[in-house]
Amino acid sequence: MFADKTFLAVIPARGGSKRLPGKNILPLAGKPLIAWSIEAAKKSKYIDQIVVSSDSDEILDIARMYQVESVKRSAALASDMATTYAVVEDILSIYSQYDYVVLLQPTSPLRQYKHIDEAIELLDEKKADAIVSVCEMEHSPLWTNTLPSDGDMSHFLQKEICSKRSQDLEQYYRLNGAIYICNTKKYLQEKSFFLEKNIYAYKMAREYSVDIDEAVDFKLAQFYCQENNF
């Protein structure tokens, strides 16, 4: 609880993954990937309840081992087509009494409890309805474009961009997937963490922002674990 408001953390973890099989239970620095998010939520000063949603009995067993609530998903919510909204809505149909829902994706294992607490404090400071975590872009999107089939780059960049140094370009940010917080009622009304108004960014450093989708991402997370003694 913070500022008389209650917070429900939802950790969604499917058993299947096409690009990195079994990624949510892969051992990272000696513990399953999902355990990192569970531990961060448990260490938070403000999270009132933690719920793991999964179709995998192995993942649900890990949740119980870490002494947090677990909910077995239906087959419909376990498919590739199931949306994050549908999964969170399913949890909120059971745990409906909380003022805010906090989505913690297990594929962001380097997010720390301090980030969760700081994001919640920012929510209160801004009197916001939603907070979403971001980090700086590694490269400016102004240096990107699509390519035609023949690879012609004659119109790849705007002329005014070609003459600028990277440090002279405006700083861009990207979603890092680590933390999503939303007023529960607003979330159910708009069916998204990205509300139309009163939503703010919580900035995180890139070394905490690894989002594991493929094997190379997992290797990067392992590197940061070693470098930062996580």
C-alpha positions in Angstrom: 0.0 0.0 0.0 1.1 3.5 -0.8 -0.8 6.8 -0.2 -3.8 4.7 0.9 -3.9 2.9 -2.4 -3.4 -0.8 -2.9 -1.4 -2.5 -5.6 -1.7 -5.9 -7.2 1.3 -7.2 -9.1 0.5 -9.6 -12.0 3.3 -11.7 -13.5 2.1 -13.4 -16.7 4.2 -16.4 -17.8 3.2 -18.8 -20.6 4.9 -22.2 -20.7 5.6 -22.1 -24.4 7.9 -19.8 -26.4 8.7 -20.3 -30.1 11.9 -18.2 -30.3 13.4 -19.3 -26.9 11.7 -22.5 -25.7 11.0 -22.6 -22.0 12.4 -19.1 -21.5 10.4 -18.3 -18.4 12.1 -21.1 -16.4 15.6 -20.9 -17.9 18.2 -20.6 -15.1 19.6 -17.1 -14.9 22.4 -16.7 -12.3 21.1 -19.8 -10.5 17.4 -19.2 -10.4 14.5 -19.5 -12.9 13.9 -16.5 -15.0 10.4 -15.9 -13.5 11.9 -15.9 -10.0 13.6 -12.6 -10.6 10.3 -10.8 -11.1 8.7 -12.6 -8.1 11.5 -11.6 -5.8 11.5 -8.0 -7.0 7.8 -7.8 -6.3 8.1 -9.4 -2.9 10.8 -6.9 -1.9 8.7 -3.9 -3.0 7.5 -1.8 -0.1 4.2 -1.1 -1.8 3.0 -4.3 -3.5 0.1 -5.8 -1.6 -0.5 -9.0 -3.5 1.4 -11.0 -6.2 -0.2 -13.3 -8.7 1.5 -15.5 -11.3 -0.7 -16.4 -14.3 0.4 -19.4 -16.3 -0.7 -22.5 -18.3 2.4 -24.3 -17.1 2.2 -26.5 -14.0 6.0 -26.2 -13.7 5.8 -22.4 -13.6 2.9 -22.5 -11.1 4.9 -24.8 -8.9 7.7 -22.2 -8.9 5.2 -19.5 -7.9 4.0 -21.7 -5.0 7.6 -22.4 -4.0 8.2 -18.6 -3.7 4.9 -18.4 -1.7 2.9 -16.2 -4.1 -0.6 -16.7 -5.5 -0.9 -18.6 -8.8 -3.8 -18.9 -11.3 -3.9 -21.6 -14.0 -4.9 -20.1 -17.3 -7.6 -21.5 -19.6 -6.5 -23.0 -22.9 -7.8 -19.9 -24.7 -5.5 -17.6 -22.6 -2.5 -19.9 -23.2 -2.4 -19.4 -27.0 -0.2 -17.1 -29.0 -3.3 -15.1 -29.9 -4.2 -14.3 -26.3 -3.7 -10.6 -25.5 -2.1 -9.2 -22.3 -5.3 -7.4 -21.6 -7.3 -10.7 -21.6 -4.8 -12.3 -19.3 -4.8 -9.4 -16.8 -8.6 -9.1 -17.0 -8.8 -12.7 -16.1 -6.7 -12.1 -12.9 -8.7 -8.9 -12.1 -12.0 -10.9 -12.3 -10.6 -12.8 -9.2 -8.6 -10.1 -7.5 -10.8 -7.1 -8.1 -10.3 -5.2 -4.9 -7.0 -3.5 -5.7 -6.8 0.2 -6.7 -3.9 -0.4 -9.1 -2.6 -3.2 -11.2 1.2 -3.6 -11.8 2.3 -5.7 -14.7 5.7 -7.3 -14.3 6.7 -9.3 -17.3 9.1 -12.2 -16.4 11.1 -11.4 -19.5 12.5 -8.3 -17.8 14.5 -10.0 -15.0 16.9 -7.2 -14.3 14.2 -4.8 -13.1 14.8 -4.3 -9.4 12.4 -3.7 -6.5 13.6 -0.1 -6.2 12.4 0.5 -9.8 8.9 -0.8 -8.9 8.8 1.4 -5.8 10.1 4.5 -7.6 7.5 4.0 -10.4 4.7 3.8 -7.8 6.1 6.9 -6.0 6.1 8.7 -9.4 2.5 7.7 -9.9 1.6 9.4 -6.7 3.9 12.5 -7.4 2.2 13.0 -10.8 -1.3 12.1 -9.5 -1.2 9.9 -12.6 -3.6 7.1 -13.7 -0.8 5.1 -15.4 3.0 4.8 -15.4 5.0 2.9 -18.1 8.7 2.2 -17.9 11.1 3.3 -20.7 14.8 3.5 -21.4 16.9 5.5 -23.8 17.1 4.3 -27.4 20.5 2.7 -28.3 20.3 4.4 -31.7 18.2 7.2 -33.0 15.2 6.1 -35.0 16.0 9.1 -37.3 18.7 6.8 -38.6 16.3 4.1 -39.6 13.9 3.5 -42.5 12.5 0.6 -44.5 14.3 -0.7 -47.6 13.0 -1.5 -51.0 13.5 -5.0 -52.5 16.6 -3.8 -54.4 18.3 -2.3 -51.3 18.4 1.3 -52.8 19.4 3.8 -50.1 19.1 7.0 -52.1 16.1 8.1 -50.0 17.0 6.2 -46.8 17.6 9.3 -44.6 16.4 12.8 -44.7 19.1 15.2 -45.9 19.1 17.3 -42.7 19.8 14.1 -40.7 22.8 13.0 -42.8 24.9 16.0 -41.7 24.2 15.7 -38.0 26.3 13.8 -35.5 24.6 11.3 -33.3 25.1 13.4 -30.2 23.3 16.3 -31.9 20.2 14.3 -32.4 17.3 14.5 -30.0 17.1 11.7 -27.4 14.5 9.1 -28.1 13.1 6.6 -25.6 11.6 3.1 -26.1 9.3 0.9 -24.0 11.5 -1.5 -22.1 8.7 -3.9 -21.0 9.7 -3.9 -17.3 6.9 -2.0 -15.5 3.3 -1.1 -16.4 1.1 0.4 -13.7 -2.5 1.5 -14.2 -5.6 2.5 -12.2 -7.6 -0.8 -12.2 -10.9 0.9 -13.2 -9.3 2.9 -15.9 -7.5 -0.2 -17.2 -10.7 -2.2 -17.5 -12.5 0.8 -19.1 -9.8 1.5 -21.8 -8.6 -2.1 -22.1 -5.0 -1.0 -22.1 -2.1 0.3 -19.9 -1.7 3.1 -22.5 -4.4 5.4 -21.3 -5.5 8.4 -23.5 -4.4 10.9 -20.8 -2.8 11.2 -17.4 0.0 8.7 -18.2 3.7 9.3 -17.5 7.0 7.6 -18.3 9.3 6.1 -15.6 12.9 6.2 -17.0 15.2 3.3 -16.4 18.9 2.7 -17.3 19.5 0.3 -20.2 21.4 -2.2 -18.1 18.2 -2.9 -16.2 16.1 -2.9 -19.3 17.0 -6.2 -21.0 13.8 -7.7 -22.5 14.4 -11.4 -23.2 12.8 -12.6 -26.4 15.7 -14.5 -28.1 18.8 -16.4 -27.0 21.0 -13.3 -27.6 18.9 -11.3 -25.1 19.4 -14.0 -22.5 23.1 -13.9 -23.0 23.0 -10.1 -22.5 21.1 -10.6 -19.3 23.7 -13.1 -18.1 26.5 -10.5 -18.9 24.8 -7.8 -16.9 24.2 -10.2 -14.0 27.9 -10.9 -13.9 29.0 -7.3 -14.4 26.6 -5.8 -11.7 26.6 -8.7 -9.3 22.8 -9.1 -9.5 
